[in-house]
Amino acid sequence: MQILGPALGGDPAAEAVAAEAAGFAGVRVLDHLFCALPGGPEQAFDHPFVALGAAAAVTERVVLTQTVLDVTRRHPTEVAQAAATLDRISSGRAELGLGTGWYEPEHTAVGAALGPPAARVDRLIEAAAVCRAMLDGDGRVDFAGRHVQAHVDVPWAPTPHPVPLVVGAARPVLQRRAAALVDRLEILSPIGLGPGERPPDLAVLAHRIDVARTVAAAAGRAIAFSARVTLEVGGRADPADALHLAGSPDDVVGAVADLARLGFDRLTVLPVDPSSQAWLARSVAHLADADAGSRPAPSDPSPVGAP
């Protein structure tokens, strides 16, 4: 299992070095001009590709990804070009992650309409189609959609490896439609649950993976699966929410093994408190090995709050 941790922040080079030393499989950035993340104040963010370029310069192994780029504020030709450049300067470690966007105030600030959910899904699928064409065709694309126009016939220099295209999606409509285009689908919990909605349990996740695999196979593509999970060591586990890892250290590792058995090969782990973050930093190897078998790793002997 590949384990990624919290996003790079104010010192991306130093944070990327620390993440690589801790054993994380990759580093990631968020894409916001400014945003108020859940539970926190509104704050400005660094540019995602400038931060990843700094991380690339000081690391050798980690994947460099975004969770995820906002297609309502960024043209897909620009982000595909940036991902290809990042791949070249990092010796083949870049990914390109796309999302619909969700934080309306930053869209209002730049005069970009966030739009209703259906339009946001359509826009993302068009952007993904443009990026898919450019990543497969060395920068060339000929696409005329309702939301996106892209006509480029000048190739860029070859990248060290085919840059994987990733889409982050919380709801089944986007998950199903994106599966025909992407190399990796990252399944998210909705930021806000609507009436009658619940977080996905293991059965729901298994069904969504099966559907996405069927769609990808029909398109002639292989597909990998990621999930973004919260971590609360010592908290209360809820079988109805498979994307919230909680309980004892053994419970957490066992829950990761359950996700691995469904077909997930990467988790982005978001600690909900400092003690869980400290435990994650000590336990990356245990979580990465959780898919090696059904038995959980030995309990961490340290108290949950230990540094």
C-alpha positions, 0 to 999 in steps of 0.5 A: 500500500502506498501511503501519502500524508498531509499536503505540503505547506509553507516550506515544501522543500523541507517538508518533502525531504522529511516525508521521503525520509519517513517513508511516505510514497509521495508528496502532494499539494492542494490547489487553492488561491485561498481557502478556509479548510474545515475547522480553520481560518481562511488562508492563502496557498502556494502555487501547486507546481512551484511547490512541487518543483521545489520538492522535486529538486530535493528528493529522489524517490517520492511521487509528486502529485496534486489532490487535486487541481481545480479545472474551473480556474485552470485551463487543462492545456496549462496543467498538462504542460506543467505536469509534463515539465514536472515529470522531466525535471523529476526524472519521471515522478509526476502525476496530474490530478484533477478535480471539479473545484468546490470553494466558491469564494475563490472562484468569485474572486477571479470571476470564474463561475463554480456552477451547479454540480452537473456542469462541474462534472461535465467541465471536469470530464472535458478537461480530463479528455484534453489532458488525456490526449496531451499526455498520450500525444506528447502535447498534441490535442484537438478538442472542441467541447462545451466548456473547453477548447484545445487545438495544439499540434506542436509536440513537447519533448518526451517525458521520462514516463507516461504521466498518470492522470488522476481524478478525485471524486466523491460521488458515483456519477463522476467516479463512473464517468472519469473511469474511462479516462484516468489511470487512477481514481481517488475516491473521496468522502463528500465535503458536505453530506446532502439529505439522505447521504452517508459516508461510504462503507466497505460494501459501497466502496467495493461496488464503486470499484467494480463499476469503475473497473467495468467502465475502464475495461470497456474503454481499454484501460487499466485503472488503479484506486486511491482513497483519502482517509481520515485518521483518529488513533484512539477514536471510535471506529464506525463500520458505516464510514470506511474512510475514517480510520479509528481505534487502536493502532491494530484497528487502524492497520486492520482497516487499511488491510480491508481497503487493500483487499477491495483493490485500493493500492494508495491511501492519502491519510489525514490525521485529525489531531496532533497525536494521530499525526505523530503516530502516522509519522512513526507508522508509515511502514506498518500501514504500507505493509498492511496489504501483505496479509490479513494480520495487523502489525504489532501494536505501537507500544508508544502512548498515542500522544507520544512524539 
